[in-house]
Amino acid sequence: MKNVMKRCLALIILFEKHIAGIDANYIKDNIPQYRELSPSAFHRSFERDKEVLRSMGFVINYSNDKWELESGYEISGTDIWKSIENN
């Protein structure tokens, strides 16, 4: 699970740096844990990592031949905290 969290954190950082969208080869080349994987193993790992991120409130979508982090994402539960702060 430690490797999964490292990859997920690396994905979030990569998407924060490149808001306009990233192709799959760029993702594979820029995340060390993906580099040595075969194309099919990369695809399986990336799909699992996207699901982990989705469960935490980070949604990665495919649009115009690029992967993008959905705008307006929030970690689940932060809206509750914001509501408490406002009241």
ABEGO torsion letter per residue (X at the ends): XAAAAAAAAAAAAAAAABAAEBBAAAAAAABAAAAABBAAAAAAAAAAAAAAAAAAGBBBBBBGGBBBBBBGBBBBGAAAAAAAAAX
